[in-house]
Amino acid sequence: MTRRPRADARSARTRLAIASVLPTLITVPLCAALATAGALPWAVVPAVVVASAVQGWVAYVRLGVREITGPAPGGSGPRR
């Protein structure tokens, strides 16, 4: 049975996941401007948004691995 992380740990995970996505999300208006000018295909804009969402989700999940599995007995990585 997996333990649910505490509320403060979840909010910290959320903040860190959002912080990891911010540099990518800042480029969305730039990509939209370049697409409007015709220098970039329009398909790039939604691709960047989807990639940011996936990156945020992966970061959120990876930040919680230690809380769910606990520290490894002989090392610093998660148990396998």
N, CA and C atoms as an extended XYZ file, in Angstrom:
240
Properties=species:S:1:pos:R:3:atomname:S:1:resname:S:1:resid:I:1 pbc="F F F"
N         0.844       -1.175        0.000 N   MET     1
C         0.000        0.000        0.000 CA  MET     1
C         0.891        1.240        0.000 C   MET     1
N         0.569        2.193       -0.839 N   THR     2
C         1.381        3.406       -0.909 CA  THR     2
C         0.829        4.449        0.047 C   THR     2
N         1.745        5.217        0.607 N   ARG     3
C         1.345        6.291        1.510 CA  ARG     3
C         1.084        7.544        0.703 C   ARG     3
N         0.110        8.314        1.143 N   ARG     4
C        -0.156        9.597        0.490 CA  ARG     4
C         0.762       10.646        1.101 C   ARG     4
N         1.384       11.487        0.265 N   PRO     5
C         2.263       12.526        0.808 CA  PRO     5
C         1.463       13.577        1.579 C   PRO     5
N         2.126       14.213        2.522 N   ARG     6
C         1.485       15.275        3.295 CA  ARG     6
C         1.131       16.443        2.379 C   ARG     6
N         0.208       17.278        2.819 N   ALA     7
C        -0.268       18.396        2.006 CA  ALA     7
C         0.863       19.379        1.710 C   ALA     7
N         1.730       19.657        2.687 N   ASP     8
C         2.806       20.605        2.445 CA  ASP     8
C         3.823       20.038        1.450 C   ASP     8
N         4.023       18.729        1.463 N   ALA     9
C         4.929       18.106        0.499 CA  ALA     9
C         4.335       18.172       -0.903 C   ALA     9
N         3.017       17.995       -0.998 N   ARG    10
C         2.370       18.083       -2.313 CA  ARG    10
C         2.456       19.497       -2.872 C   ARG    10
N         2.283       20.502       -2.012 N   SER    11
C         2.360       21.872       -2.519 CA  SER    11
C         3.791       22.213       -2.940 C   SER    11
N         4.770       21.685       -2.223 N   ALA    12
C         6.160       21.906       -2.626 CA  ALA    12
C         6.448       21.216       -3.954 C   ALA    12
N         5.927       20.000       -4.119 N   ARG    13
C         6.092       19.292       -5.394 CA  ARG    13
C         5.439       20.071       -6.525 C   ARG    13
N         4.265       20.621       -6.272 N   THR    14
C         3.555       21.380       -7.295 CA  THR    14
C         4.342       22.626       -7.686 C   THR    14
N         4.857       23.346       -6.683 N   ARG    15
C         5.634       24.555       -6.975 CA  ARG    15
C         6.887       24.227       -7.779 C   ARG    15
N         7.576       23.163       -7.421 N   LEU    16
C         8.785       22.786       -8.152 CA  LEU    16
C         8.470       22.329       -9.572 C   LEU    16
N         7.378       21.614       -9.749 N   ALA    17
C         6.991       21.179      -11.088 CA  ALA    17
C         6.634       22.375      -11.970 C   ALA    17
N         5.932       23.341      -11.404 N   ILE    18
C         5.589       24.550      -12.165 CA  ILE    18
C         6.845       25.342      -12.496 C   ILE    18
N         7.754       25.426      -11.538 N   ALA    19
C         9.003       26.160      -11.784 CA  ALA    19
C         9.828       25.510      -12.895 C   ALA    19
N         9.747       24.189      -13.021 N   SER    20
C        10.509       23.528      -14.075 CA  SER    20
C         9.895       23.769      -15.451 C   SER    20
N         8.622       24.125      -15.499 N   VAL    21
C         7.927       24.329      -16.773 CA  VAL    21
C         7.945       25.799      -17.213 C   VAL    21
N         8.139       26.716      -16.285 N   LEU    22
C         8.051       28.141      -16.617 CA  LEU    22
C         8.955       28.585      -17.770 C   LEU    22
N        10.217       28.185      -17.826 N   PRO    23
C        11.034       28.639      -18.957 CA  PRO    23
C        10.476       28.212      -20.313 C   PRO    23
N         9.875       27.039      -20.362 N   THR    24
C         9.289       26.580      -21.622 CA  THR    24
C         8.013       27.352      -21.939 C   THR    24
N         7.198       27.622      -20.916 N   LEU    25
C         5.951       28.346      -21.155 CA  LEU    25
C         6.188       29.798      -21.568 C   LEU    25
N         7.317       30.361      -21.167 N   ILE    26
C         7.626       31.735      -21.567 CA  ILE    26
C         7.824       31.827      -23.078 C   ILE    26
N         8.234       30.722      -23.697 N   THR    27
C         8.474       30.748      -25.143 CA  THR    27
C         7.195       30.660      -25.967 C   THR    27
N         6.066       30.322      -25.356 N   VAL    28
C         4.817       30.179      -26.116 CA  VAL    28
C         4.423       31.489      -26.803 C   VAL    28
N         4.428       32.647      -26.125 N   PRO    29
C         4.099       33.884      -26.850 CA  PRO    29
C         5.106       34.196      -27.970 C   PRO    29
N         6.366       33.876      -27.736 N   LEU    30
C         7.371       34.083      -28.782 CA  LEU    30
C         7.088       33.190      -29.985 C   LEU    30
N         6.753       31.941      -29.732 N   CYS    31
C         6.403       31.026      -30.831 CA  CYS    31
C         5.158       31.507      -31.564 C   CYS    31
N         4.174       32.008      -30.835 N   ALA    32
C         2.960       32.525      -31.473 CA  ALA    32
C         3.272       33.734      -32.343 C   ALA    32
N         4.156       34.605      -31.851 N   ALA    33
C         4.537       35.773      -32.655 CA  ALA    33
C         5.286       35.348      -33.920 C   ALA    33
N         6.180       34.387      -33.782 N   LEU    34
C         6.903       33.901      -34.957 CA  LEU    34
C         5.974       33.187      -35.932 C   LEU    34
N         4.966       32.480      -35.411 N   ALA    35
C         4.000       31.820      -36.290 CA  ALA    35
C         3.139       32.847      -37.011 C   ALA    35
N         2.798       33.931      -36.329 N   THR    36
C         2.031       34.996      -36.964 CA  THR    36
C         2.833       35.641      -38.082 C   THR    36
N         4.132       35.789      -37.879 N   ALA    37
C         4.997       36.383      -38.898 CA  ALA    37
C         5.296       35.414      -40.035 C   ALA    37
N         4.962       34.154      -39.856 N   GLY    38
C         5.195       33.173      -40.899 CA  GLY    38
C         6.567       32.514      -40.837 C   GLY    38
N         7.320       32.789      -39.775 N   ALA    39
C         8.658       32.218      -39.648 CA  ALA    39
C         8.641       30.854      -38.977 C   ALA    39
N         7.494       30.452      -38.464 N   LEU    40
C         7.391       29.199      -37.725 CA  LEU    40
C         6.034       28.577      -38.038 C   LEU    40
N         5.958       27.270      -38.219 N   PRO    41
C         4.645       26.659      -38.467 CA  PRO    41
C         3.751       26.742      -37.226 C   PRO    41
N         2.453       26.861      -37.444 N   TRP    42
C         1.517       26.981      -36.329 CA  TRP    42
C         1.479       25.724      -35.472 C   TRP    42
N         1.870       24.588      -36.003 N   ALA    43
C         1.826       23.343      -35.244 CA  ALA    43
C         2.806       23.349      -34.076 C   ALA    43
N         3.770       24.249      -34.098 N   VAL    44
C         4.768       24.299      -33.026 CA  VAL    44
C         4.157       24.810      -31.717 C   VAL    44
N         3.225       25.737      -31.813 N   VAL    45
C         2.654       26.358      -30.605 CA  VAL    45
C         1.930       25.324      -29.732 C   VAL    45
N         0.991       24.542      -30.262 N   PRO    46
C         0.372       23.536      -29.387 CA  PRO    46
C         1.344       22.431      -28.962 C   PRO    46
N         2.332       22.158      -29.806 N   ALA    47
C         3.323       21.145      -29.426 CA  ALA    47
C         4.117       21.596      -28.205 C   ALA    47
N         4.444       22.875      -28.134 N   VAL    48
C         5.183       23.401      -26.981 CA  VAL    48
C         4.314       23.344      -25.728 C   VAL    48
N         3.039       23.642      -25.874 N   VAL    49
C         2.128       23.595      -24.725 CA  VAL    49
C         1.977       22.161      -24.222 C   VAL    49
N         1.804       21.208      -25.129 N   VAL    50
C         1.677       19.802      -24.727 CA  VAL    50
C         2.974       19.311      -24.092 C   VAL    50
N         4.109       19.674      -24.676 N   ALA    51
C         5.399       19.264      -24.112 CA  ALA    51
C         5.587       19.841      -22.708 C   ALA    51
N         5.140       21.059      -22.488 N   SER    52
C         5.232       21.670      -21.156 CA  SER    52
C         4.364       20.926      -20.144 C   SER    52
N         3.170       20.539      -20.567 N   ALA    53
C         2.283       19.799      -19.666 CA  ALA    53
C         2.892       18.447      -19.296 C   ALA    53
N         3.448       17.767      -20.279 N   VAL    54
C         4.075       16.473      -20.012 CA  VAL    54
C         5.290       16.647      -19.105 C   VAL    54
N         6.080       17.672      -19.359 N   GLN    55
C         7.256       17.926      -18.532 CA  GLN    55
C         6.852       18.211      -17.081 C   GLN    55
N         5.814       19.011      -16.894 N   GLY    56
C         5.338       19.310      -15.543 CA  GLY    56
C         4.830       18.072      -14.826 C   GLY    56
N         4.108       17.217      -15.544 N   TRP    57
C         3.589       15.996      -14.945 CA  TRP    57
C         4.731       15.061      -14.546 C   TRP    57
N         5.703       14.904      -15.442 N   VAL    58
C         6.844       14.031      -15.139 CA  VAL    58
C         7.626       14.572      -13.941 C   VAL    58
N         7.830       15.879      -13.898 N   ALA    59
C         8.551       16.474      -12.770 CA  ALA    59
C         7.786       16.257      -11.473 C   ALA    59
N         6.462       16.422      -11.504 N   TYR    60
C         5.650       16.223      -10.305 CA  TYR    60
C         5.736       14.781       -9.815 C   TYR    60
N         5.645       13.845      -10.732 N   VAL    61
C         5.712       12.427      -10.359 CA  VAL    61
C         7.104       12.078       -9.839 C   VAL    61
N         8.139       12.530      -10.520 N   ARG    62
C         9.505       12.199      -10.113 CA  ARG    62
C         9.858       12.803       -8.761 C   ARG    62
N         9.333       13.971       -8.457 N   LEU    63
C         9.608       14.585       -7.157 CA  LEU    63
C         8.944       13.825       -6.020 C   LEU    63
N         7.919       13.028       -6.303 N   GLY    64
C         7.227       12.292       -5.266 CA  GLY    64
C         7.718       10.872       -5.092 C   GLY    64
N         8.648       10.416       -5.906 N   VAL    65
C         9.122        9.035       -5.819 CA  VAL    65
C         9.742        8.764       -4.455 C   VAL    65
N        10.520        9.655       -3.939 N   ARG    66
C        11.194        9.467       -2.652 CA  ARG    66
C        10.181        9.351       -1.526 C   ARG    66
N         9.100       10.128       -1.577 N   GLU    67
C         8.099       10.089       -0.515 CA  GLU    67
C         7.340        8.777       -0.514 C   GLU    67
N         7.099        8.214       -1.671 N   ILE    68
C         6.311        6.990       -1.758 CA  ILE    68
C         7.159        5.780       -1.371 C   ILE    68
N         8.357        5.691       -1.922 N   THR    69
C         9.160        4.490       -1.705 CA  THR    69
C        10.092        4.602       -0.509 C   THR    69
N        10.419        5.795       -0.096 N   GLY    70
C        11.371        5.971        0.994 CA  GLY    70
C        12.796        5.891        0.482 C   GLY    70
N        13.745        6.246        1.309 N   PRO    71
C        15.130        6.211        0.863 CA  PRO    71
C        15.617        4.780        0.646 C   PRO    71
N        16.561        4.630       -0.250 N   ALA    72
C        17.122        3.310       -0.515 CA  ALA    72
C        17.980        2.878        0.676 C   ALA    72
N        18.025        1.592        0.971 N   PRO    73
C        18.770        1.131        2.130 CA  PRO    73
C        20.274        1.438        2.058 C   PRO    73
N        20.899        1.290        0.884 N   GLY    74
C        22.330        1.475        0.819 CA  GLY    74
C        22.767        2.630       -0.040 C   GLY    74
N        21.864        3.457       -0.509 N   GLY    75
C        22.262        4.524       -1.408 CA  GLY    75
C        21.315        5.710       -1.324 C   GLY    75
N        21.485        6.622       -2.237 N   SER    76
C        20.685        7.841       -2.194 CA  SER    76
C        19.492        7.795       -3.128 C   SER    76
N        19.406        6.805       -4.014 N   GLY    77
C        18.307        6.726       -4.967 CA  GLY    77
C        17.098        6.022       -4.376 C   GLY    77
N        15.978        6.054       -5.115 N   PRO    78
C        14.786        5.366       -4.627 CA  PRO    78
C        14.950        3.851       -4.704 C   PRO    78
N        14.196        3.135       -3.850 N   ARG    79
C        14.209        1.679       -3.885 CA  ARG    79
C        13.613        1.182       -5.184 C   ARG    79
N        14.071        0.052       -5.616 N   ARG    80
C        13.522       -0.545       -6.831 CA  ARG    80
C        12.995       -1.911       -6.539 C   ARG    80
